[in-house]
Amino acid sequence: MNHRVLIVGSGGREHAIAHKIAESNRCEALYVAPGNAGTTEIALNLNIGVDQFTELGQACLEHNITMLIVGPEVPLVKGIVDFFQNDPSLSSILVVGPDAVAAQLEGSKDFAKAFMQKHGVPTAAYQTFTSENIEEGYQFLESLNPPYVLKADGLAAGKGVLILDKLADAKNELAQFLTHNSFGEAGQKVVIEEFLDGIECSCFVLVDNTGSYQILPLAKDYKRIGEGDTGLNTGGMGAISPVPFVDDQLFERIENEVVKPTVNGVKAENYNYKGIIFIGLMVVKGKPYVIEYNVRMGDPETEVVFPRIESDVVDLFEAIAQGALSSVEISINPQTAATVIAVSGGYPESYEKNKKIKGLEQVTESVVFHAGTTLKEGEVLTSGGRVLALTSFGKDKDEALAKSYNSLNQVKFDKMNYRKDIGFDL
């Protein structure tokens, strides 16, 4: 059967997923809630927030939706899957994403670390602290070698991680987290872990509740605002796929030492997990360690991973939701995809919105995914910190990046900023 699909979210990730679904012969109608200026070109945007479950449910009934794909983490952690399953009028809709219990793999760093420890997934040594045992937190910091890694337990929009060189700074920030609520509720518990010195990459695994899995292409993203990976953390400034340093031998280790114990652990815990597990990896001297789990696709990695999928993604999502992943084959474009993010001036700190974006129609050798845009009176305006993701294909990362940078020269908005060195470390 063909599907009427609703994607929940408004960023570059959701535009990239929508772009792929719009190509499918099995997509009868496509909706995005709330969407952005880019998704209006290929789907019908519904003005509903990602955590407005009642309104999303009503929209599904109104538009005869048969498949729901949840892009961001917040609705998953808040239980959108449970909401749809527990409502008899919505329970027949195929939903791609884990339920609230399983979503704690992203929603709580402490939950995730305990899961890794229990199921033998390699990760950095850690301990968890609250305001009750802050003194023990100070002692644990004293036992570690710098730099010191502090992570807010809850969701902090990718910004709840601090890496500090000085012990005094680490103690001070721990106090800020736990007693001064610098991260609000997300920081009422803090995970302190040993620092792993290596190179990062992202692995995306499709899972379907039966213990079957499929690994999508790996990607590497760039989180810091400044060239050479300096400055503040952002939601992501660019990404590349495939990852040149992941050879067959390393891929085999990632699959055997990380992916299999993760998938087996999800099955052993009996989690209701029909969706995507994003595994953030740190490779140290050839050995993969898990830094974090996310319970959805990453952003901006989706903008390089999804364009490389040549299979029908509606088939893939259906197989996930129906527990039939073992019956599908995934075909991948062997070329390199590279994306560069154009951001608002001032981001990731305060920035202005509603800047007019010019030159989009002049971009010919890249796909433009909208991340933070809105449509007002026929004009595309900025509405977020990360505004556009420009993705290109090439025989290698240099060719792909050259196209994305060339395309960025066609696009303009006031105070536009982007990193000129994506892929510099590969």
C-alpha positions, 0 to 999 in steps of 0.5 A: 500500500502507498502511504500518507506521511507526516514528518514531525519537525522543522529543521534541516534533518526533517527537510532532508527526510522529506526530500527523500520521501517525496522521491518515493513512488509509495508516498501518496501525500506528504505533510510536515509539522511545523516544517519550514520554507523549504518543506513547503516546496515538497509537502504541506506544512501544518502549523503544529508544534512538535510536542502538541500531541493532541493536535498532531493526532487530530491532524493525522485523523483529518489527513488520513495519515498512515505513517508518522516519522518523528525527527527531533528528540523532544517529542520522543522523550516526552512520549509521542510514540506512547500517545499514538499507541495508547489511542485506539483511533491512532494506534494503526498508524505506523510510527517511526521512533522509540517509546518514552522508556527507550528514548531515555537512551538520549533523554538521560545521560545516566540512563544511557551510561548504565545501559552501556555498562550493563550490556558491555558497550565500550564507553568512558569511565564515569560517575553520576552526581546530584546536589546531594553528593557534590563533595564526592563529585569534587573528589571524583574530579580530583581522581581524573586527569585533565581535561574534565568532561561534565554532561548535564543528564537531561536534554540540553539541545546539544549544548549540555557538555563542558570540556574543561582543562582546569580542575578549579573550573571543573569544580566551579562548573559542577557547582553551577550545574547542581546548585545554581541550575545553570542548565535548569532541570537537565542539569540536576544530575551531572555525569562526569566522565574520563576524557577520550582523546581520539577522532569522532564519527556518527553511526546510524542504526535502523532497528525494528524490535526483532533484534534485526538492524541495518547500518546506514552510512557513517558520517562525521560532523563538526560541532564547534562554531570556529575554524579548527574546531574552536569556540562554542558548541553548536547544533552542527556546522557541517558534515561529511559521509562516508568517513575516510578513516573508517576502513573495513577493519574499523567498521567491523569493530564498530559493528561487533563491539558497539552496534551488536551489543547495543541492539542486543541490549535493546532487545534484552531490555524489551524496549519498544524501539522501532526507529533509528539509534544514533551512536556518537563514537570516539575512535581512540587508537583504532578502538571505538567508544560510545560517547552518547546515544541519540534516539533519532537521526542527527542534524546535520548528518541527515543532510549527508546520509539521506541523500546517499540512500538510493533505496526507497525510504518509505520501504525502509520506514515501513519495514522498521515500523512493521518489524520486517527490517531483515527483509529489506536491502539498502542501496547506497550511493558510493560518492561522498556527500558534504554539507556546510551550514550557513548560520545567523550572525552571533549564533550560537549566542544571541542572533537576529531573525527575519533576515531576507535570504537571497540567491537560493534560485541560483544554486545549481550544483548543491541541494539546499536544505532549510534548517531555520527559515520561514516564508512571509509574503512569498519571501524566505526569511531566517528564523533560526540560528542554523539557517541553511544546509548546502549538500553536494556530491563529489568523487571525494570530500574535496570535490563535494565541499568545493561545490557546497562552498561555491553554492554558498557564494550564491546565497546571501543574508545579513550577517551570514556566517559559515565555517570555511574548513569543514573536513579539515581534519580528514 
